[in-house]
Amino acid sequence: MSHAMLVSALAIVVLMLSTWVLSIILKNASIVDIVWGLGFVVVAWVVRLSADGNNARQWLLVAMVTVWGLRLAGYLFWRNHGNGEDFRYRAMRKHYGQRFGLISLVTVFALQGVLMFVVSLSVQLGQADATPNIGVIAYIGVALWLIGLFFEAVGDAQLARFKSDPANQGMVMRTGLWRYTRHPNYFGDSCVWWGIGLVAAETGSAAWGLIGSLVMTILVRRVSGVPMLEKTMGKRRPGYAEYVATTSPFFPRPPKKA
């Protein structure tokens, strides 16, 4: 297990340092958002190629992480390509001036690298234990992962289609999955990682990798996901206050009456 954690840490360091250098060259720190999903794919594969474990569980975890990571990275590349640097990093660049490069290394790239390592603990540890064979807990994990992937992929597709209609400019998305939760993509993200965590936790020794699933949920629900997005949405979208009053922020449920 220590070997899996070591190779994961080294892979993340190399990846995030390379991404930081590229961001300096491109003058665009937003590329870290795309690399976030890809980083987990890298971790899954370097552990698969270097650790001995249950072959079926290893391939299952690699497949789950690869599908999730490539879909997320591809979607973010499609959404952000040609739009320049995200407003969050532009604000940081303006605030720190010439110091932004070094500061971003610590506050953006190194921080995301540490979070990537913690969140992916279940992927690392679950591949490093050869027992037991895949069983009921793993099947539950896969089912939860499928639910999460559905909410992420369908939610993103529905929002993209909504934004593509000029008649919806400045309006609030309140149909489809967005009728039941204000953030189906973040809810799906959380489900995906609890599912991955359960598949790994069946080994027993990898159960504490569920810490990563908890960290991911806290991130999207309390730190960089829901709060950060909603901080500005009320100012940019007429009717968003009513949407907040009637629609669940995270767990899907029927909307309240206005």
MODELLER restraints for C-alpha pairs under 7 A, 6 or more apart:
rsr = mdl.restraints
at = mdl.atoms
rsr.add(forms.Gaussian(group=physical.xy_distance, feature=features.Distance(at['CA:1:A'], at['CA:125:A']), mean=5.90, stdev=0.5))
rsr.add(forms.Gaussian(group=physical.xy_distance, feature=features.Distance(at['CA:1:A'], at['CA:128:A']), mean=5.41, stdev=0.5))
rsr.add(forms.Gaussian(group=physical.xy_distance, feature=features.Distance(at['CA:4:A'], at['CA:47:A']), mean=5.59, stdev=0.5))
rsr.add(forms.Gaussian(group=physical.xy_distance, feature=features.Distance(at['CA:4:A'], at['CA:51:A']), mean=6.17, stdev=0.5))
rsr.add(forms.Gaussian(group=physical.xy_distance, feature=features.Distance(at['CA:4:A'], at['CA:124:A']), mean=5.73, stdev=0.5))
rsr.add(forms.Gaussian(group=physical.xy_distance, feature=features.Distance(at['CA:4:A'], at['CA:128:A']), mean=6.68, stdev=0.5))
rsr.add(forms.Gaussian(group=physical.xy_distance, feature=features.Distance(at['CA:5:A'], at['CA:124:A']), mean=6.26, stdev=0.5))
rsr.add(forms.Gaussian(group=physical.xy_distance, feature=features.Distance(at['CA:7:A'], at['CA:46:A']), mean=6.98, stdev=0.5))
rsr.add(forms.Gaussian(group=physical.xy_distance, feature=features.Distance(at['CA:7:A'], at['CA:47:A']), mean=6.90, stdev=0.5))
rsr.add(forms.Gaussian(group=physical.xy_distance, feature=features.Distance(at['CA:8:A'], at['CA:43:A']), mean=5.39, stdev=0.5))
rsr.add(forms.Gaussian(group=physical.xy_distance, feature=features.Distance(at['CA:8:A'], at['CA:46:A']), mean=6.89, stdev=0.5))
rsr.add(forms.Gaussian(group=physical.xy_distance, feature=features.Distance(at['CA:8:A'], at['CA:47:A']), mean=6.72, stdev=0.5))
rsr.add(forms.Gaussian(group=physical.xy_distance, feature=features.Distance(at['CA:9:A'], at['CA:117:A']), mean=6.60, stdev=0.5))
rsr.add(forms.Gaussian(group=physical.xy_distance, feature=features.Distance(at['CA:11:A'], at['CA:43:A']), mean=6.81, stdev=0.5))
rsr.add(forms.Gaussian(group=physical.xy_distance, feature=features.Distance(at['CA:12:A'], at['CA:39:A']), mean=6.87, stdev=0.5))
rsr.add(forms.Gaussian(group=physical.xy_distance, feature=features.Distance(at['CA:12:A'], at['CA:113:A']), mean=6.06, stdev=0.5))
rsr.add(forms.Gaussian(group=physical.xy_distance, feature=features.Distance(at['CA:13:A'], at['CA:113:A']), mean=6.97, stdev=0.5))
rsr.add(forms.Gaussian(group=physical.xy_distance, feature=features.Distance(at['CA:16:A'], at['CA:109:A']), mean=5.87, stdev=0.5))
rsr.add(forms.Gaussian(group=physical.xy_distance, feature=features.Distance(at['CA:16:A'], at['CA:110:A']), mean=6.94, stdev=0.5))
rsr.add(forms.Gaussian(group=physical.xy_distance, feature=features.Distance(at['CA:16:A'], at['CA:113:A']), mean=6.37, stdev=0.5))
rsr.add(forms.Gaussian(group=physical.xy_distance, feature=features.Distance(at['CA:19:A'], at['CA:32:A']), mean=6.76, stdev=0.5))
rsr.add(forms.Gaussian(group=physical.xy_distance, feature=features.Distance(at['CA:20:A'], at['CA:105:A']), mean=6.42, stdev=0.5))
rsr.add(forms.Gaussian(group=physical.xy_distance, feature=features.Distance(at['CA:20:A'], at['CA:109:A']), mean=6.49, stdev=0.5))
rsr.add(forms.Gaussian(group=physical.xy_distance, feature=features.Distance(at['CA:23:A'], at['CA:29:A']), mean=5.04, stdev=0.5))
rsr.add(forms.Gaussian(group=physical.xy_distance, feature=features.Distance(at['CA:23:A'], at['CA:31:A']), mean=6.79, stdev=0.5))
rsr.add(forms.Gaussian(group=physical.xy_distance, feature=features.Distance(at['CA:24:A'], at['CA:101:A']), mean=6.67, stdev=0.5))
rsr.add(forms.Gaussian(group=physical.xy_distance, feature=features.Distance(at['CA:28:A'], at['CA:85:A']), mean=5.24, stdev=0.5))
rsr.add(forms.Gaussian(group=physical.xy_distance, feature=features.Distance(at['CA:29:A'], at['CA:85:A']), mean=6.63, stdev=0.5))
rsr.add(forms.Gaussian(group=physical.xy_distance, feature=features.Distance(at['CA:29:A'], at['CA:89:A']), mean=6.38, stdev=0.5))
rsr.add(forms.Gaussian(group=physical.xy_distance, feature=features.Distance(at['CA:30:A'], at['CA:85:A']), mean=5.44, stdev=0.5))
rsr.add(forms.Gaussian(group=physical.xy_distance, feature=features.Distance(at['CA:30:A'], at['CA:86:A']), mean=5.75, stdev=0.5))
rsr.add(forms.Gaussian(group=physical.xy_distance, feature=features.Distance(at['CA:30:A'], at['CA:89:A']), mean=6.98, stdev=0.5))
rsr.add(forms.Gaussian(group=physical.xy_distance, feature=features.Distance(at['CA:34:A'], at['CA:73:A']), mean=4.73, stdev=0.5))
rsr.add(forms.Gaussian(group=physical.xy_distance, feature=features.Distance(at['CA:34:A'], at['CA:76:A']), mean=5.90, stdev=0.5))
rsr.add(forms.Gaussian(group=physical.xy_distance, feature=features.Distance(at['CA:34:A'], at['CA:77:A']), mean=6.26, stdev=0.5))
rsr.add(forms.Gaussian(group=physical.xy_distance, feature=features.Distance(at['CA:35:A'], at['CA:73:A']), mean=6.77, stdev=0.5))
rsr.add(forms.Gaussian(group=physical.xy_distance, feature=features.Distance(at['CA:37:A'], at['CA:69:A']), mean=4.25, stdev=0.5))
rsr.add(forms.Gaussian(group=physical.xy_distance, feature=features.Distance(at['CA:37:A'], at['CA:70:A']), mean=6.62, stdev=0.5))
rsr.add(forms.Gaussian(group=physical.xy_distance, feature=features.Distance(at['CA:37:A'], at['CA:72:A']), mean=5.91, stdev=0.5))
rsr.add(forms.Gaussian(group=physical.xy_distance, feature=features.Distance(at['CA:37:A'], at['CA:73:A']), mean=5.34, stdev=0.5))
rsr.add(forms.Gaussian(group=physical.xy_distance, feature=features.Distance(at['CA:38:A'], at['CA:69:A']), mean=5.42, stdev=0.5))
rsr.add(forms.Gaussian(group=physical.xy_distance, feature=features.Distance(at['CA:38:A'], at['CA:70:A']), mean=6.32, stdev=0.5))
rsr.add(forms.Gaussian(group=physical.xy_distance, feature=features.Distance(at['CA:38:A'], at['CA:73:A']), mean=6.26, stdev=0.5))
rsr.add(forms.Gaussian(group=physical.xy_distance, feature=features.Distance(at['CA:40:A'], at['CA:65:A']), mean=6.68, stdev=0.5))
rsr.add(forms.Gaussian(group=physical.xy_distance, feature=features.Distance(at['CA:40:A'], at['CA:69:A']), mean=6.49, stdev=0.5))
rsr.add(forms.Gaussian(group=physical.xy_distance, feature=features.Distance(at['CA:40:A'], at['CA:116:A']), mean=6.93, stdev=0.5))
rsr.add(forms.Gaussian(group=physical.xy_distance, feature=features.Distance(at['CA:40:A'], at['CA:120:A']), mean=6.68, stdev=0.5))
rsr.add(forms.Gaussian(group=physical.xy_distance, feature=features.Distance(at['CA:41:A'], at['CA:65:A']), mean=5.89, stdev=0.5))
rsr.add(forms.Gaussian(group=physical.xy_distance, feature=features.Distance(at['CA:41:A'], at['CA:66:A']), mean=5.07, stdev=0.5))
rsr.add(forms.Gaussian(group=physical.xy_distance, feature=features.Distance(at['CA:41:A'], at['CA:69:A']), mean=5.91, stdev=0.5))
rsr.add(forms.Gaussian(group=physical.xy_distance, feature=features.Distance(at['CA:44:A'], at['CA:62:A']), mean=5.34, stdev=0.5))
rsr.add(forms.Gaussian(group=physical.xy_distance, feature=features.Distance(at['CA:44:A'], at['CA:65:A']), mean=6.84, stdev=0.5))
rsr.add(forms.Gaussian(group=physical.xy_distance, feature=features.Distance(at['CA:44:A'], at['CA:123:A']), mean=6.20, stdev=0.5))
rsr.add(forms.Gaussian(group=physical.xy_distance, feature=features.Distance(at['CA:44:A'], at['CA:124:A']), mean=6.95, stdev=0.5))
rsr.add(forms.Gaussian(group=physical.xy_distance, feature=features.Distance(at['CA:45:A'], at['CA:62:A']), mean=6.50, stdev=0.5))
rsr.add(forms.Gaussian(group=physical.xy_distance, feature=features.Distance(at['CA:47:A'], at['CA:124:A']), mean=6.31, stdev=0.5))
rsr.add(forms.Gaussian(group=physical.xy_distance, feature=features.Distance(at['CA:48:A'], at['CA:58:A']), mean=6.36, stdev=0.5))
rsr.add(forms.Gaussian(group=physical.xy_distance, feature=features.Distance(at['CA:48:A'], at['CA:127:A']), mean=6.80, stdev=0.5))
rsr.add(forms.Gaussian(group=physical.xy_distance, feature=features.Distance(at['CA:51:A'], at['CA:127:A']), mean=6.90, stdev=0.5))
rsr.add(forms.Gaussian(group=physical.xy_distance, feature=features.Distance(at['CA:51:A'], at['CA:128:A']), mean=5.72, stdev=0.5))
rsr.add(forms.Gaussian(group=physical.xy_distance, feature=features.Distance(at['CA:52:A'], at['CA:128:A']), mean=5.79, stdev=0.5))
rsr.add(forms.Gaussian(group=physical.xy_distance, feature=features.Distance(at['CA:53:A'], at['CA:127:A']), mean=5.39, stdev=0.5))
rsr.add(forms.Gaussian(group=physical.xy_distance, feature=features.Distance(at['CA:53:A'], at['CA:128:A']), mean=4.80, stdev=0.5))
rsr.add(forms.Gaussian(group=physical.xy_distance, feature=features.Distance(at['CA:53:A'], at['CA:129:A']), mean=4.77, stdev=0.5))
rsr.add(forms.Gaussian(group=physical.xy_distance, feature=features.Distance(at['CA:53:A'], at['CA:130:A']), mean=3.97, stdev=0.5))
rsr.add(forms.Gaussian(group=physical.xy_distance, feature=features.Distance(at['CA:54:A'], at['CA:127:A']), mean=6.82, stdev=0.5))
rsr.add(forms.Gaussian(group=physical.xy_distance, feature=features.Distance(at['CA:54:A'], at['CA:129:A']), mean=6.44, stdev=0.5))
rsr.add(forms.Gaussian(group=physical.xy_distance, feature=features.Distance(at['CA:54:A'], at['CA:130:A']), mean=4.07, stdev=0.5))
rsr.add(forms.Gaussian(group=physical.xy_distance, feature=features.Distance(at['CA:54:A'], at['CA:131:A']), mean=6.38, stdev=0.5))
rsr.add(forms.Gaussian(group=physical.xy_distance, feature=features.Distance(at['CA:54:A'], at['CA:133:A']), mean=6.94, stdev=0.5))
rsr.add(forms.Gaussian(group=physical.xy_distance, feature=features.Distance(at['CA:57:A'], at['CA:127:A']), mean=6.69, stdev=0.5))
rsr.add(forms.Gaussian(group=physical.xy_distance, feature=features.Distance(at['CA:57:A'], at['CA:134:A']), mean=6.38, stdev=0.5))
rsr.add(forms.Gaussian(group=physical.xy_distance, feature=features.Distance(at['CA:58:A'], at['CA:127:A']), mean=4.91, stdev=0.5))
rsr.add(forms.Gaussian(group=physical.xy_distance, feature=features.Distance(at['CA:61:A'], at['CA:123:A']), mean=6.37, stdev=0.5))
rsr.add(forms.Gaussian(group=physical.xy_distance, feature=features.Distance(at['CA:61:A'], at['CA:196:A']), mean=6.79, stdev=0.5))
rsr.add(forms.Gaussian(group=physical.xy_distance, feature=features.Distance(at['CA:93:A'], at['CA:100:A']), mean=5.40, stdev=0.5))
rsr.add(forms.Gaussian(group=physical.xy_distance, feature=features.Distance(at['CA:118:A'], at['CA:212:A']), mean=5.26, stdev=0.5))
rsr.add(forms.Gaussian(group=physical.xy_distance, feature=features.Distance(at['CA:119:A'], at['CA:212:A']), mean=3.61, stdev=0.5))
rsr.add(forms.Gaussian(group=physical.xy_distance, feature=features.Distance(at['CA:119:A'], at['CA:213:A']), mean=6.06, stdev=0.5))
rsr.add(forms.Gaussian(group=physical.xy_distance, feature=features.Distance(at['CA:119:A'], at['CA:215:A']), mean=6.39, stdev=0.5))
rsr.add(forms.Gaussian(group=physical.xy_distance, feature=features.Distance(at['CA:119:A'], at['CA:216:A']), mean=6.20, stdev=0.5))
rsr.add(forms.Gaussian(group=physical.xy_distance, feature=features.Distance(at['CA:120:A'], at['CA:212:A']), mean=6.15, stdev=0.5))
rsr.add(forms.Gaussian(group=physical.xy_distance, feature=features.Distance(at['CA:121:A'], at['CA:209:A']), mean=4.79, stdev=0.5))
rsr.add(forms.Gaussian(group=physical.xy_distance, feature=features.Distance(at['CA:121:A'], at['CA:212:A']), mean=5.95, stdev=0.5))
rsr.add(forms.Gaussian(group=physical.xy_distance, feature=features.Distance(at['CA:122:A'], at['CA:197:A']), mean=5.27, stdev=0.5))
rsr.add(forms.Gaussian(group=physical.xy_distance, feature=features.Distance(at['CA:122:A'], at['CA:200:A']), mean=5.58, stdev=0.5))
rsr.add(forms.Gaussian(group=physical.xy_distance, feature=features.Distance(at['CA:122:A'], at['CA:206:A']), mean=6.19, stdev=0.5))
rsr.add(forms.Gaussian(group=physical.xy_distance, feature=features.Distance(at['CA:122:A'], at['CA:209:A']), mean=4.12, stdev=0.5))
rsr.add(forms.Gaussian(group=physical.xy_distance, feature=features.Distance(at['CA:122:A'], at['CA:210:A']), mean=6.27, stdev=0.5))
rsr.add(forms.Gaussian(group=physical.xy_distance, feature=features.Distance(at['CA:122:A'], at['CA:212:A']), mean=6.83, stdev=0.5))
rsr.add(forms.Gaussian(group=physical.xy_distance, feature=features.Distance(at['CA:123:A'], at['CA:200:A']), mean=6.72, stdev=0.5))
rsr.add(forms.Gaussian(group=physical.xy_distance, feature=features.Distance(at['CA:125:A'], at['CA:206:A']), mean=5.06, stdev=0.5))
rsr.add(forms.Gaussian(group=physical.xy_distance, feature=features.Distance(at['CA:125:A'], at['CA:209:A']), mean=6.86, stdev=0.5))
rsr.add(forms.Gaussian(group=physical.xy_distance, feature=features.Distance(at['CA:126:A'], at['CA:200:A']), mean=4.09, stdev=0.5))
rsr.add(forms.Gaussian(group=physical.xy_distance, feature=features.Distance(at['CA:126:A'], at['CA:201:A']), mean=6.80, stdev=0.5))
rsr.add(forms.Gaussian(group=physical.xy_distance, feature=features.Distance(at['CA:126:A'], at['CA:203:A']), mean=6.79, stdev=0.5))
rsr.add(forms.Gaussian(group=physical.xy_distance, feature=features.Distance(at['CA:126:A'], at['CA:206:A']), mean=5.37, stdev=0.5))
rsr.add(forms.Gaussian(group=physical.xy_distance, feature=features.Distance(at['CA:129:A'], at['CA:203:A']), mean=6.55, stdev=0.5))
rsr.add(forms.Gaussian(group=physical.xy_distance, feature=features.Distance(at['CA:131:A'], at['CA:203:A']), mean=5.85, stdev=0.5))
rsr.add(forms.Gaussian(group=physical.xy_distance, feature=features.Distance(at['CA:132:A'], at['CA:203:A']), mean=5.84, stdev=0.5))
rsr.add(forms.Gaussian(group=physical.xy_distance, feature=features.Distance(at['CA:137:A'], at['CA:198:A']), mean=6.36, stdev=0.5))
rsr.add(forms.Gaussian(group=physical.xy_distance, feature=features.Distance(at['CA:137:A'], at['CA:199:A']), mean=6.46, stdev=0.5))
rsr.add(forms.Gaussian(group=physical.xy_distance, feature=features.Distance(at['CA:137:A'], at['CA:202:A']), mean=5.97, stdev=0.5))
rsr.add(forms.Gaussian(group=physical.xy_distance, feature=features.Distance(at['CA:138:A'], at['CA:198:A']), mean=6.05, stdev=0.5))
rsr.add(forms.Gaussian(group=physical.xy_distance, feature=features.Distance(at['CA:138:A'], at['CA:199:A']), mean=4.11, stdev=0.5))
rsr.add(forms.Gaussian(group=physical.xy_distance, feature=features.Distance(at['CA:138:A'], at['CA:202:A']), mean=6.49, stdev=0.5))
rsr.add(forms.Gaussian(group=physical.xy_distance, feature=features.Distance(at['CA:141:A'], at['CA:195:A']), mean=3.86, stdev=0.5))
rsr.add(forms.Gaussian(group=physical.xy_distance, feature=features.Distance(at['CA:141:A'], at['CA:196:A']), mean=6.10, stdev=0.5))
rsr.add(forms.Gaussian(group=physical.xy_distance, feature=features.Distance(at['CA:141:A'], at['CA:198:A']), mean=4.92, stdev=0.5))
rsr.add(forms.Gaussian(group=physical.xy_distance, feature=features.Distance(at['CA:141:A'], at['CA:199:A']), mean=5.27, stdev=0.5))
rsr.add(forms.Gaussian(group=physical.xy_distance, feature=features.Distance(at['CA:142:A'], at['CA:195:A']), mean=5.75, stdev=0.5))
rsr.add(forms.Gaussian(group=physical.xy_distance, feature=features.Distance(at['CA:144:A'], at['CA:191:A']), mean=5.88, stdev=0.5))
rsr.add(forms.Gaussian(group=physical.xy_distance, feature=features.Distance(at['CA:144:A'], at['CA:192:A']), mean=6.54, stdev=0.5))
rsr.add(forms.Gaussian(group=physical.xy_distance, feature=features.Distance(at['CA:144:A'], at['CA:195:A']), mean=4.97, stdev=0.5))
rsr.add(forms.Gaussian(group=physical.xy_distance, feature=features.Distance(at['CA:145:A'], at['CA:191:A']), mean=5.87, stdev=0.5))
rsr.add(forms.Gaussian(group=physical.xy_distance, feature=features.Distance(at['CA:145:A'], at['CA:192:A']), mean=4.18, stdev=0.5))
rsr.add(forms.Gaussian(group=physical.xy_distance, feature=features.Distance(at['CA:145:A'], at['CA:195:A']), mean=4.60, stdev=0.5))
rsr.add(forms.Gaussian(group=physical.xy_distance, feature=features.Distance(at['CA:145:A'], at['CA:196:A']), mean=6.71, stdev=0.5))
rsr.add(forms.Gaussian(group=physical.xy_distance, feature=features.Distance(at['CA:147:A'], at['CA:188:A']), mean=6.97, stdev=0.5))
rsr.add(forms.Gaussian(group=physical.xy_distance, feature=features.Distance(at['CA:147:A'], at['CA:191:A']), mean=6.95, stdev=0.5))
rsr.add(forms.Gaussian(group=physical.xy_distance, feature=features.Distance(at['CA:148:A'], at['CA:188:A']), mean=3.66, stdev=0.5))
rsr.add(forms.Gaussian(group=physical.xy_distance, feature=features.Distance(at['CA:148:A'], at['CA:189:A']), mean=5.98, stdev=0.5))
rsr.add(forms.Gaussian(group=physical.xy_distance, feature=features.Distance(at['CA:148:A'], at['CA:191:A']), mean=4.57, stdev=0.5))
rsr.add(forms.Gaussian(group=physical.xy_distance, feature=features.Distance(at['CA:148:A'], at['CA:192:A']), mean=4.78, stdev=0.5))
rsr.add(forms.Gaussian(group=physical.xy_distance, feature=features.Distance(at['CA:149:A'], at['CA:188:A']), mean=5.88, stdev=0.5))
rsr.add(forms.Gaussian(group=physical.xy_distance, feature=features.Distance(at['CA:149:A'], at['CA:192:A']), mean=6.29, stdev=0.5))
rsr.add(forms.Gaussian(group=physical.xy_distance, feature=features.Distance(at['CA:151:A'], at['CA:184:A']), mean=5.44, stdev=0.5))
rsr.add(forms.Gaussian(group=physical.xy_distance, feature=features.Distance(at['CA:151:A'], at['CA:185:A']), mean=5.79, stdev=0.5))
rsr.add(forms.Gaussian(group=physical.xy_distance, feature=features.Distance(at['CA:151:A'], at['CA:188:A']), mean=4.83, stdev=0.5))
rsr.add(forms.Gaussian(group=physical.xy_distance, feature=features.Distance(at['CA:152:A'], at['CA:184:A']), mean=6.22, stdev=0.5))
rsr.add(forms.Gaussian(group=physical.xy_distance, feature=features.Distance(at['CA:152:A'], at['CA:185:A']), mean=4.03, stdev=0.5))
rsr.add(forms.Gaussian(group=physical.xy_distance, feature=features.Distance(at['CA:152:A'], at['CA:188:A']), mean=4.91, stdev=0.5))
rsr.add(forms.Gaussian(group=physical.xy_distance, feature=features.Distance(at['CA:152:A'], at['CA:189:A']), mean=6.52, stdev=0.5))
rsr.add(forms.Gaussian(group=physical.xy_distance, feature=features.Distance(at['CA:155:A'], at['CA:177:A']), mean=6.08, stdev=0.5))
rsr.add(forms.Gaussian(group=physical.xy_distance, feature=features.Distance(at['CA:155:A'], at['CA:184:A']), mean=5.67, stdev=0.5))
rsr.add(forms.Gaussian(group=physical.xy_distance, feature=features.Distance(at['CA:155:A'], at['CA:185:A']), mean=5.76, stdev=0.5))
rsr.add(forms.Gaussian(group=physical.xy_distance, feature=features.Distance(at['CA:156:A'], at['CA:185:A']), mean=6.59, stdev=0.5))
rsr.add(forms.Gaussian(group=physical.xy_distance, feature=features.Distance(at['CA:159:A'], at['CA:173:A']), mean=6.93, stdev=0.5))
rsr.add(forms.Gaussian(group=physical.xy_distance, feature=features.Distance(at['CA:162:A'], at['CA:168:A']), mean=6.65, stdev=0.5))
rsr.add(forms.Gaussian(group=physical.xy_distance, feature=features.Distance(at['CA:162:A'], at['CA:173:A']), mean=6.98, stdev=0.5))
rsr.add(forms.Gaussian(group=physical.xy_distance, feature=features.Distance(at['CA:163:A'], at['CA:169:A']), mean=6.76, stdev=0.5))
rsr.add(forms.Gaussian(group=physical.xy_distance, feature=features.Distance(at['CA:170:A'], at['CA:237:A']), mean=5.48, stdev=0.5))
rsr.add(forms.Gaussian(group=physical.xy_distance, feature=features.Distance(at['CA:171:A'], at['CA:237:A']), mean=5.88, stdev=0.5))
rsr.add(forms.Gaussian(group=physical.xy_distance, feature=features.Distance(at['CA:171:A'], at['CA:238:A']), mean=6.53, stdev=0.5))
rsr.add(forms.Gaussian(group=physical.xy_distance, feature=features.Distance(at['CA:172:A'], at['CA:237:A']), mean=6.24, stdev=0.5))
rsr.add(forms.Gaussian(group=physical.xy_distance, feature=features.Distance(at['CA:172:A'], at['CA:239:A']), mean=6.89, stdev=0.5))
rsr.add(forms.Gaussian(group=physical.xy_distance, feature=features.Distance(at['CA:172:A'], at['CA:240:A']), mean=6.39, stdev=0.5))
rsr.add(forms.Gaussian(group=physical.xy_distance, feature=features.Distance(at['CA:177:A'], at['CA:184:A']), mean=6.36, stdev=0.5))
rsr.add(forms.Gaussian(group=physical.xy_distance, feature=features.Distance(at['CA:178:A'], at['CA:184:A']), mean=6.44, stdev=0.5))
rsr.add(forms.Gaussian(group=physical.xy_distance, feature=features.Distance(at['CA:179:A'], at['CA:247:A']), mean=6.86, stdev=0.5))
rsr.add(forms.Gaussian(group=physical.xy_distance, feature=features.Distance(at['CA:179:A'], at['CA:255:A']), mean=6.74, stdev=0.5))
rsr.add(forms.Gaussian(group=physical.xy_distance, feature=features.Distance(at['CA:180:A'], at['CA:247:A']), mean=6.17, stdev=0.5))
rsr.add(forms.Gaussian(group=physical.xy_distance, feature=features.Distance(at['CA:180:A'], at['CA:248:A']), mean=6.45, stdev=0.5))
rsr.add(forms.Gaussian(group=physical.xy_distance, feature=features.Distance(at['CA:180:A'], at['CA:252:A']), mean=4.81, stdev=0.5))
rsr.add(forms.Gaussian(group=physical.xy_distance, feature=features.Distance(at['CA:180:A'], at['CA:253:A']), mean=5.04, stdev=0.5))
rsr.add(forms.Gaussian(group=physical.xy_distance, feature=features.Distance(at['CA:180:A'], at['CA:254:A']), mean=5.40, stdev=0.5))
rsr.add(forms.Gaussian(group=physical.xy_distance, feature=features.Distance(at['CA:180:A'], at['CA:255:A']), mean=5.93, stdev=0.5))
rsr.add(forms.Gaussian(group=physical.xy_distance, feature=features.Distance(at['CA:181:A'], at['CA:247:A']), mean=5.82, stdev=0.5))
rsr.add(forms.Gaussian(group=physical.xy_distance, feature=features.Distance(at['CA:181:A'], at['CA:248:A']), mean=4.80, stdev=0.5))
rsr.add(forms.Gaussian(group=physical.xy_distance, feature=features.Distance(at['CA:181:A'], at['CA:249:A']), mean=5.61, stdev=0.5))
rsr.add(forms.Gaussian(group=physical.xy_distance, feature=features.Distance(at['CA:181:A'], at['CA:250:A']), mean=5.52, stdev=0.5))
rsr.add(forms.Gaussian(group=physical.xy_distance, feature=features.Distance(at['CA:181:A'], at['CA:251:A']), mean=6.24, stdev=0.5))
rsr.add(forms.Gaussian(group=physical.xy_distance, feature=features.Distance(at['CA:181:A'], at['CA:252:A']), mean=4.76, stdev=0.5))
rsr.add(forms.Gaussian(group=physical.xy_distance, feature=features.Distance(at['CA:181:A'], at['CA:253:A']), mean=6.77, stdev=0.5))
rsr.add(forms.Gaussian(group=physical.xy_distance, feature=features.Distance(at['CA:182:A'], at['CA:247:A']), mean=6.27, stdev=0.5))
rsr.add(forms.Gaussian(group=physical.xy_distance, feature=features.Distance(at['CA:182:A'], at['CA:248:A']), mean=6.11, stdev=0.5))
rsr.add(forms.Gaussian(group=physical.xy_distance, feature=features.Distance(at['CA:182:A'], at['CA:249:A']), mean=5.01, stdev=0.5))
rsr.add(forms.Gaussian(group=physical.xy_distance, feature=features.Distance(at['CA:182:A'], at['CA:250:A']), mean=6.44, stdev=0.5))
rsr.add(forms.Gaussian(group=physical.xy_distance, feature=features.Distance(at['CA:183:A'], at['CA:249:A']), mean=6.35, stdev=0.5))
rsr.add(forms.Gaussian(group=physical.xy_distance, feature=features.Distance(at['CA:183:A'], at['CA:250:A']), mean=5.80, stdev=0.5))
rsr.add(forms.Gaussian(group=physical.xy_distance, feature=features.Distance(at['CA:186:A'], at['CA:220:A']), mean=5.86, stdev=0.5))
rsr.add(forms.Gaussian(group=physical.xy_distance, feature=features.Distance(at['CA:187:A'], at['CA:250:A']), mean=5.73, stdev=0.5))
rsr.add(forms.Gaussian(group=physical.xy_distance, feature=features.Distance(at['CA:187:A'], at['CA:251:A']), mean=6.54, stdev=0.5))
rsr.add(forms.Gaussian(group=physical.xy_distance, feature=features.Distance(at['CA:190:A'], at['CA:216:A']), mean=6.35, stdev=0.5))
rsr.add(forms.Gaussian(group=physical.xy_distance, feature=features.Distance(at['CA:190:A'], at['CA:217:A']), mean=5.08, stdev=0.5))
rsr.add(forms.Gaussian(group=physical.xy_distance, feature=features.Distance(at['CA:193:A'], at['CA:213:A']), mean=5.13, stdev=0.5))
rsr.add(forms.Gaussian(group=physical.xy_distance, feature=features.Distance(at['CA:194:A'], at['CA:213:A']), mean=5.18, stdev=0.5))
rsr.add(forms.Gaussian(group=physical.xy_distance, feature=features.Distance(at['CA:197:A'], at['CA:209:A']), mean=6.48, stdev=0.5))
rsr.add(forms.Gaussian(group=physical.xy_distance, feature=features.Distance(at['CA:197:A'], at['CA:210:A']), mean=5.18, stdev=0.5))
rsr.add(forms.Gaussian(group=physical.xy_distance, feature=features.Distance(at['CA:197:A'], at['CA:213:A']), mean=6.25, stdev=0.5))
rsr.add(forms.Gaussian(group=physical.xy_distance, feature=features.Distance(at['CA:200:A'], at['CA:206:A']), mean=5.77, stdev=0.5))
rsr.add(forms.Gaussian(group=physical.xy_distance, feature=features.Distance(at['CA:200:A'], at['CA:207:A']), mean=6.80, stdev=0.5))
rsr.add(forms.Gaussian(group=physical.xy_distance, feature=features.Distance(at['CA:201:A'], at['CA:207:A']), mean=3.93, stdev=0.5))
rsr.add(forms.Gaussian(group=physical.xy_distance, feature=features.Distance(at['CA:219:A'], at['CA:225:A']), mean=6.32, stdev=0.5))
rsr.add(forms.Gaussian(group=physical.xy_distance, feature=features.Distance(at['CA:220:A'], at['CA:226:A']), mean=5.97, stdev=0.5))
rsr.add(forms.Gaussian(group=physical.xy_distance, feature=features.Distance(at['CA:233:A'], at['CA:240:A']), mean=6.99, stdev=0.5))
rsr.add(forms.Gaussian(group=physical.xy_distance, feature=features.Distance(at['CA:234:A'], at['CA:240:A']), mean=5.44, stdev=0.5))
rsr.add(forms.Gaussian(group=physical.xy_distance, feature=features.Distance(at['CA:234:A'], at['CA:241:A']), mean=6.30, stdev=0.5))
rsr.add(forms.Gaussian(group=physical.xy_distance, feature=features.Distance(at['CA:246:A'], at['CA:255:A']), mean=5.32, stdev=0.5))
rsr.add(forms.Gaussian(group=physical.xy_distance, feature=features.Distance(at['CA:246:A'], at['CA:256:A']), mean=4.57, stdev=0.5))
rsr.add(forms.Gaussian(group=physical.xy_distance, feature=features.Distance(at['CA:246:A'], at['CA:257:A']), mean=6.27, stdev=0.5))
rsr.add(forms.Gaussian(group=physical.xy_distance, feature=features.Distance(at['CA:246:A'], at['CA:258:A']), mean=5.97, stdev=0.5))
rsr.add(forms.Gaussian(group=physical.xy_distance, feature=features.Distance(at['CA:247:A'], at['CA:255:A']), mean=4.94, stdev=0.5))
rsr.add(forms.Gaussian(group=physical.xy_distance, feature=features.Distance(at['CA:247:A'], at['CA:256:A']), mean=6.51, stdev=0.5))
